[in-house]
């Protein structure tokens, strides 16, 4: 296990290259939740994730011979970019093995830092197995994404910054995948502020640390697809598990809808871009699974912001649909001139905006002299949608 002193030393090594990230007050969410909420913005790291802390701390401990032989890592994206950036900064050759399913933005981001990219398998475990093979053949130093004491110490440096930036607080929420970040931060917080709660947050689809703590030993869970791909680790580490078991106060999980809602909430209310793994702490607060936040000073670690633009667009659209600000209607009209204009006029009178409209005459639900309109509307909320539907029905139209 790493000690507080290990984390302090790691911070000294990396601080000249990595300035502290902000720990900003989330004004809108603080009002909504009735607490003082602060966001540790690890998404603002130069690689978009906390992972660069551990990667840099490990690379700075390499011998000259090890630097010459290069480094190799396996990652779905964030650790990959951290290793690639740190290796490029200090002139160390780097090979990164990434799953074939890794987001294109993360693959491109890693390649931009000069690393050689190898794509293998459909998940982290397959990429890891391939990286181990390549390491054995090449003699490069393997830099684990979390299960390495030097990496854990570097990741834990975020906890030292939180204390320096805020002083007193009541609760820290940390995303948990392999457990390096959570174990490192919890070590710092619990040894310097023992009264503060440190809660880890995982995706309900891949709750490997929760299962391990319940079993009393590292315990694998089935791999699964999740919006929080950065923490979708099926088995926690042999180094990270005892660290988390010793210092974390507990683990909670959040589902996919909650993660998507948290991403949209951070973007819309706090103007902060978070990936799924980075948003789980906010999801836990919005879900209420960490108790009543009222009156507390809370820190949520947003661990990364490297989200695929296509995925982000889907999340935004789905969130708008859920809130009733984006509505999809099917309206059956008479197949005659002026029918579409009548529908558009009714929608306009209800003060909604038509974003998209299309017409079909071959839909199974319509008659020979009818047509079906597909409408996508920008609306003010669910009550507004209900009013629009009623207005269309009152106008004699069939609406779905």
C-alpha positions, 0 to 999 in steps of 0.5 A: 500500500502507498502512504501519504508520504508517497503521494506527497513525493509524487506531487513534488515530482509532477508539480512543475509539469502539471499545474493544479486543476481548479476546484470550482464552486458549482453555483447552479447545482449548489442552489438546486441541491441546497449544499455547497458543491465544488467540482474538482475539474480534472477534465481540464487537465491538458490531456482531459483526464486525471490519468496524466498524473499517474502516468507522469509520476511513473515515467519520472521514476524510469532509469535512463536505460528504461527510458531508452527501451520505451514504455507500453500501456493498455487503455481505453483512452484516458491513460493512453493519452496521459502516457503518450503526453508524458512520454513525448514530454521526456523523449520516451518512445511509447506504444499504446494498445487500445480496444478496437471499440475505443472512441475515435476522439481518444484514439486521435488524441493519443496519436497526436502525442506521438505514440504508436497505436495498436488496436486489439480486442473489444475491451480493456482486458483484451487490450491489456493481454495484447500489451503484455505480449508486446512488452514481453517481446520488446523489453519496454516498461509496462505502465499500468493504468491503475495497479501500480504504486507509483501511478496510484501515488501520482493520481492521489496528488489530486487529493492534496490539491483539494485540501489546499484549495478548500480546507474544510469540507464534509464529503468527497465523491470520486469515480471508481474504476480500477481504484487508483484515483479513489484509493489515492484521494481517500488516503490523503483525505482520511489521513488529514481530514479523518472526519470527511467522508470519501465515497466511491461511485461506479457504474451499476453495470460494472461494479467491480470495486463494490463487489470486491469490497463485499467479497473481501478480495478482488472479485471480477464482474462481467464486462459490460458496455456503459456510458462510463467507459473510463471506469468500466474495469471488470477487476480491480487491482491487487494494489488498489483493492487494499488501498480502497478497502482501508480508506474508502467509506463506501461505494455507491452505483448509478445507472445509465440514465443517471449518468446521461442526465449528469453529463447534460446537467453539467454541460447546461448548468455549469458549462462543464464538459464531462465524460460518463466516468467523470459525471458519476459523482454528480449522478450520485448526488442527483439520484440521492444515493449518498444521502441528503446533501443539504447544508454540506460542503461537498467535492465531486471529482469530475475525472475526465472530459474526453467524450466522443462528440457523437455520443455527446450529441445522442446524450443531449438529444435524449436528455432534451426528449426526457425533459420534453424540450424535444418532441417527436410527433406523428400526425395523420392528415388528409392527402390534399393541398394545405394539410401540412400548412394547417398543421404548421399553423397550429404548431406555430400558434402553440409557440413551438418550433418545427425543427424537422418535418417529413411526409409518408403516404405508405405508412400502415396506419393511414388510409389511401387518401391520408398521409402521415407527418413526422414532426420534430419540435422544439418545445418548452417542456412536457406540459407544452407538448401535452398542449400541442398534442391536444391542440392538434387533436382539437383541430381534427388530426390524429396524433401519436 
